[in-house]
């Protein structure tokens, strides 16, 4: 299984990405996490309402 030197150096470059890029990527993942948390919260509220007031 031969690994080309190009792919290895490419990984190094990603590792040495500019600090701003790393901050940007972490910001994107943070907002995604917050988005999912809001969806979970909404689903919980909806579930509680359905338990308290069944539709049928």
N, C-alpha and C positions, 0 to 999 in steps of 0.2 A: 504494500500500500504506500505509494509514493505521494508525499505532500509537496507541492511546488513551493518554492521560496516566495513566490508572489503572494500566495494566500496567507502565508505567515506574516509577511510584512504588512499586508492589508489589515490584519487583526491588530497589529501593533499601532497602526495609524488610528484605528477606531479608539483604541485604548488611550491614545494621546490626543483625543479630540479636545478642541478648545474648551476652556472652562465655561464660556457662555453657552456653548452647545449643550454641555452636560446640564447646566442650570435649566435651559429651555426644555430639554427632554424630561427632567424631573418635574418641571412645572406642568407639562402636559399630562404626565402620569398622575400627578396630584389632582388635577381638575377631573380626570377620568374617575379616580377613586371617589371624589366628592359627589360626582354625578351618580355613581352606583349607590352610594350611601343614601342619597336623596330618594332614589327609586325604591330601595329597600324600605326606607321609612314610610314612603307612600303606600307600599304594598302592605306593610304591617297595619297602618291606620285603616286601610280598606278592609283588611281581614277582620280587624276588631269590630268595625261597623257591621260587617256581614254576620258576625257571631252574635252581636247584640240585637240586631234587627234583621232577622232572616227575611228574604224577599217573598217567600211563599206564604 
